[in-house]
Amino acid sequence: MTDELEQAIPQQGQPVQPETLAIRAGRSANGSSLAPVLWATSTFVTPTVEEGRKMATSVGAAQFYTRYGNPTVNAFEEAIADLEGAEAARAFSSGMGAIAAVVLGLCSKGDHIVSQHQLYAGTQMLLQSVCPRFGIDVSFVDCADPEAWRAAVIPGHTMLLLAETPANPRLDLVDLEQLAAIPGPMKAVDSTFATPLSQRPLDYGVDLVIHSATKAIGGHNDITLGVVAGTRELMDWIWGFAVLQGANAAPFDALGGLRGLRTLDVRLRQQTATAERLAQVLEEDDRVSEVRHPSLASHPQFALAQKQLRHSGGLLTMDLAGGFEAGKRFVESTQICQLATSLGGPETLVTHPASTTHVNLLPEELAAAGITPGTVRISAGLEATEDVANDLIRALGGLG
Ligand SMILES: *Cc1c(COP(=O)(O)O)cnc(C)c1O
């Protein structure tokens, strides 16, 4: 997989690998503390009226009021900006807070958005149910078809292309080079599944990259956190909306995000190794009709995955031949793998989208999203690979 993410440590200029940068980044506010400092405060003492006025009227004041900025939150933002090769970043209280700020901060009544059928369910609901109430039209295309993205653009009307890659839940990919080459609208990419260590959308010319840091970046299922990174100009504009939207990141969660970044690379490698093994084992099992993982030659965009992703990642999906009932029974019968909605943490999690995350979708929407009644999503954790594999095989055996 590609190895082109080498970057300079800020203020030192020495080119290093991204995993090294993940250790070194976001330290400018530490003082002599090796670990990040938690600024558990909602407000800051203002030195003079004149400085207070300046902070209240300028973008991104770091020590005025925590909804505007906070040194712990800023350190996390700085780390993400460095890892993504961005000029600036803003952290949010969740991934949805970040996505809502991009969509509602950049688009107005009369604007048009192009997005994809294969999406995180929250993003889909925002685009489908909230945007129309504000007079924003949204078209959905098959994310794997670059021509469909291009054809859906209405010149002078389409403000934003909002992509997610790898996408929920079947790990379909958007060709970032092709997406970035579409002239006109701004492009934002939800890169949550990849993390900043596996792909850098901004390198292709995309304008904004979004993460739910609740997932692999936080990495321990103990925070909710989101982040957007991009050019200074766009991030300043988004900041202006975000400070009124009020979905600012809590300092404690930003601390958890920074801590997660330090171990992200080793976790990602272990989870990828487990997911690759599970994908091979499940692909050989007749109770499973299809397995999707970017490492499999059977993935319809295998060549693009090799080119675009540095790690094939810890997520995989499979379709159970027994359909809806088999999916429900399966996720309730694993013992090491737990039934819970999320991904990227230490525990291997299984979900059955048709009965949980995507339960609100109509059958035709489910089909367009690539979800069958027997689709099961697996987020590989950090347990011993063979223990996870054996647990899944045992649960498959119970399907009869
Ligand atoms: C979880 C997730 C989100 C939403 O993030 P929250 O932190 O739960 O608000 C958005 N996009 C993707 C791809 C996700 O997996």
The ligand as an SDF file (V2000), in Angstrom:
LIG
                    3D

 15 15  0  0  0  0  0  0  0  0999 V2000
  -19.6010    7.4470   13.6610 C   0  0  0  0  0  0  0  0  0  0  0  0
  -19.4560    8.1200   12.3700 C   0  0  0  0  0  0  0  0  0  0  0  0
  -19.9140    9.4280   12.2000 C   0  0  0  0  0  0  0  0  0  0  0  0
  -20.5980   10.2020   13.3090 C   0  0  0  0  0  0  0  0  0  0  0  0
  -19.7110   10.4200   14.3600 O   0  0  0  0  0  0  0  0  0  0  0  0
  -20.2310   10.6460   15.8820 P   0  0  0  0  0  0  0  0  0  0  0  0
  -18.9550   10.9100   16.5960 O   0  0  0  0  0  0  0  0  0  0  0  0
  -20.9220    9.3990   16.2910 O   0  0  0  0  0  0  0  0  0  0  0  0
  -21.1540   11.8000   15.8460 O   0  0  0  0  0  0  0  0  0  0  0  0
  -19.7440   10.0170   10.9620 C   0  0  0  0  0  0  0  0  0  0  0  0
  -19.1740    9.3520    9.9400 N   0  0  0  0  0  0  0  0  0  0  0  0
  -18.7190    8.0980   10.0700 C   0  0  0  0  0  0  0  0  0  0  0  0
  -18.0930    7.4280    8.8920 C   0  0  0  0  0  0  0  0  0  0  0  0
  -18.8560    7.4270   11.2830 C   0  0  0  0  0  0  0  0  0  0  0  0
  -18.4240    6.1700   11.4030 O   0  0  0  0  0  0  0  0  0  0  0  0
  1  2  1  0
  2  3  1  0
  2 14  2  0
  3  4  1  0
  3 10  2  0
  4  5  1  0
  5  6  1  0
  6  7  2  0
  6  8  1  0
  6  9  1  0
 10 11  1  0
 11 12  2  0
 12 13  1  0
 12 14  1  0
 14 15  1  0
M  END
$$$$
